[in-house]
Amino acid sequence: MAASHIFVFALLLAFFSFAFASDPSPLQDFCIADKTSQVFINGVACKDPKLVTANDFTFSGLDKAGDTSKKPGFVANLVTVDLFPGLNTYGMSVERLDFAPKGLNSPHTHPRATELLTVLEGSLYVGFVTTDNKLLSKVMNKGDVFVFPVGLVHFQYNFGDENVVAFSVLSSQNPGVVRVADSLFGANPSISDDVLAKAFMLNKNTVDYLQSQF
């Protein structure tokens, strides 16, 4: 009997761990983020519902193209709860991605979100790497949709000679972005070149050069 109870408890624990491994669900009609609140919680405190207006549920600006003139020829306008308080507790954010010809959204992860990307103009080469180091990649054309699983390293590259526009929806109001190269070679303070040289099987001079680029 005791063993069966432990087994049931383990199953319930696994279920609830999975069920709550995402942004918290709303417990009322809405919870507009109150950016003036001094309360520190896992999320954002709610604005007084009596002070909420239709403007709290609106964000403008995603019609405007980003400046892709700088390296790496890519810019993202990620709209999270920090910019759009109406997203609070709904477990989502939205992003416009603009690519110049040969522009790259370098390998990165979103530690708290799955990403669903739709190509609106042009074509992109996209892909992600699984935990057993398998690359899954595809050329995406206008109207195509691709999903990047939460936490996995992924990228998007405009291999063509025309500008590309895409939109993404992410499954967190604060998905986070960890860029692989920036994190490893641009960390502050710097990761020891001994560590990076061994990890990437490079000499220290090469590591020092790479660190100087970030």
C-alpha positions in Angstrom: 0.0 0.0 0.0 2.7 2.4 1.0 4.6 1.7 -2.3 1.5 2.4 -4.3 0.9 5.7 -2.5 4.5 6.8 -3.2 4.0 5.9 -6.9 0.8 7.9 -7.1 2.5 10.8 -5.3 5.4 10.7 -7.8 3.0 10.7 -10.7 1.1 13.7 -9.3 4.4 15.5 -8.6 5.5 14.9 -12.2 2.2 16.1 -13.6 2.1 19.3 -11.6 5.7 20.1 -12.3 4.9 19.9 -16.0 1.6 21.8 -15.7 3.2 24.8 -13.9 6.4 24.9 -15.9 5.3 28.0 -17.7 4.0 31.5 -17.0 1.2 31.6 -14.4 -2.3 31.6 -15.7 -4.6 34.6 -14.9 -6.9 34.3 -11.9 -9.1 37.2 -13.0 -10.2 38.8 -16.3 -7.0 40.6 -16.7 -3.9 41.8 -14.7 -2.5 44.8 -16.4 1.2 45.2 -15.4 1.7 48.0 -12.9 5.2 49.2 -13.7 5.1 51.7 -10.8 4.7 48.9 -8.2 7.6 48.4 -5.8 6.4 44.8 -5.0 8.9 42.2 -6.2 7.1 39.0 -7.3 7.5 36.3 -9.9 5.9 38.3 -12.6 4.5 41.8 -12.4 2.0 43.2 -9.9 -1.5 44.2 -11.2 -2.8 47.6 -11.9 -6.0 48.6 -10.1 -8.8 47.3 -12.4 -10.7 50.6 -11.9 -7.8 52.5 -13.6 -7.6 50.2 -16.7 -8.5 51.5 -20.1 -8.6 50.1 -23.6 -5.1 51.6 -24.2 -3.7 49.1 -21.7 -4.6 46.3 -24.2 -3.0 48.0 -27.2 0.5 48.3 -28.6 1.6 50.1 -31.8 4.7 50.2 -33.8 5.2 46.7 -35.3 4.4 48.1 -38.7 7.7 49.9 -38.8 10.8 48.2 -40.2 13.9 48.0 -37.9 17.3 49.4 -38.9 19.3 46.5 -40.4 22.2 48.6 -41.5 24.5 47.4 -38.7 26.1 44.0 -38.2 24.8 41.3 -38.4 22.2 42.8 -40.7 19.3 41.9 -38.4 17.1 43.6 -35.9 14.3 42.4 -33.7 11.5 44.4 -32.0 10.5 42.1 -29.1 7.4 43.2 -27.3 7.3 41.7 -23.8 5.3 42.7 -20.8 7.9 45.5 -20.1 6.7 47.3 -23.2 3.1 46.0 -23.3 1.6 45.8 -19.8 -1.5 44.1 -21.2 0.4 40.9 -21.8 0.8 40.3 -18.1 -0.2 36.7 -17.0 -1.2 35.7 -20.5 2.0 33.8 -21.2 2.9 35.4 -24.5 5.0 38.0 -26.3 5.3 39.0 -29.9 8.3 40.0 -32.1 9.0 41.6 -35.4 12.2 40.4 -37.1 13.8 42.3 -40.0 16.7 40.9 -42.1 18.9 42.7 -44.6 20.3 40.6 -47.4 22.7 38.0 -45.7 21.4 39.1 -42.3 21.6 36.7 -39.5 19.7 36.2 -36.2 22.7 34.4 -34.6 22.3 31.1 -32.7 20.5 31.8 -29.4 17.9 30.3 -27.0 14.8 31.5 -25.3 15.1 29.8 -21.9 11.4 30.4 -21.0 9.6 30.2 -24.3 8.7 28.2 -27.4 8.8 30.4 -30.5 6.4 30.2 -33.5 7.8 32.1 -36.5 5.9 33.2 -39.6 7.7 34.5 -42.7 5.8 37.5 -44.2 8.2 38.6 -46.9 11.1 36.8 -48.6 12.8 33.5 -47.6 14.7 32.4 -44.5 17.0 29.5 -43.7 16.1 28.5 -40.2 16.9 25.7 -37.8 17.5 24.4 -34.3 19.8 21.9 -32.6 18.3 19.1 -30.4 19.8 18.0 -27.1 21.6 15.2 -28.9 23.2 17.7 -31.3 21.0 16.9 -34.3 20.4 19.9 -36.6 16.8 20.3 -37.9 16.7 23.0 -40.6 14.6 24.2 -43.5 14.2 27.0 -46.0 11.1 28.9 -45.2 9.1 31.0 -47.7 6.4 33.6 -47.5 3.5 32.3 -45.4 5.4 29.4 -43.9 5.4 28.8 -40.1 8.2 27.1 -38.1 8.3 26.3 -34.4 11.4 26.4 -32.2 11.1 24.3 -29.0 11.7 26.1 -25.7 15.3 26.3 -24.6 16.9 24.9 -27.8 19.6 26.8 -29.7 18.2 28.1 -33.0 18.9 30.7 -35.7 17.4 32.4 -38.8 19.5 33.5 -41.8 18.5 35.5 -44.9 20.6 33.9 -47.6 19.0 35.9 -50.4 19.5 39.4 -51.9 16.2 40.9 -50.7 14.9 42.1 -47.3 13.0 39.6 -45.2 10.3 40.3 -42.6 9.0 37.7 -40.1 6.9 37.7 -37.0 7.1 35.5 -34.0 4.9 34.7 -31.1 6.6 33.4 -28.0 5.0 31.4 -25.1 6.1 33.7 -22.3 5.5 37.3 -21.4 9.3 37.4 -20.6 11.0 34.7 -22.8 14.6 35.9 -22.3 17.3 35.7 -25.0 20.7 34.0 -24.5 23.0 34.5 -27.6 25.5 31.7 -27.7 28.6 33.5 -29.0 27.8 36.7 -27.0 27.4 34.7 -23.8 30.6 32.7 -24.1 32.9 35.3 -25.6 31.3 38.5 -24.4 30.7 37.6 -20.7 31.5 40.2 -18.1 33.7 39.4 -16.4 35.3 37.3 -19.1 35.3 33.5 -19.0 38.8 32.2 -18.6 40.5 31.7 -21.9 41.8 28.4 -20.5 38.2 27.2 -20.2 37.2 28.4 -23.7 40.3 27.1 -25.4 39.7 23.6 -24.0 36.0 23.7 -24.7 36.4 24.8 -28.4 39.8 23.1 -28.9 41.4 26.4 -29.9 44.6 28.1 -28.9 44.4 31.0 -26.4 45.4 33.6 -29.0 42.3 32.7 -31.0 40.1 32.8 -27.9 41.5 36.2 -27.0 40.8 37.5 -30.5 37.2 36.2 -30.4 36.6 37.8 -27.0 37.9 41.1 -28.3 35.1 41.1 -30.9 32.3 41.2 -28.3 
